[in-house]
Amino acid sequence: MAPRSRKAIQVRRTQADRDAVTVEIGYAFLSAGLAAALVFGAVAGPALAFALPHVVERGLTAAACGLAVAVFVLRVTHVLWRFGRRPDGT
């Protein structure tokens, strides 16, 4: 059986479409950065504000870093995925 050839569908995008994608990417990264900073501050804040044992401070800081990275990735993915699934195609 011969392999099927797949034809690439090329869509010409207008300048407005390209600008919309650029703005949406910027929004995704900015909002994700702010959300990650809020999560980091909420989790690591007590370690910075209070005199806690060193092990607890390191644990809170490590947990805050992990959660902040996860929130950042999830937020960027959510915003860009939602943008890509718009019914108007932009």
Secondary structure, DSSP 8 states (H G I E B T S, - for coil): --------------HHHHHHHHHHHHHHHHHHHHHHHHHHHHHHHHHHHS---HHHHHHHHHHHHHHHHHHHHHHHHHHHHHHHT-TT--
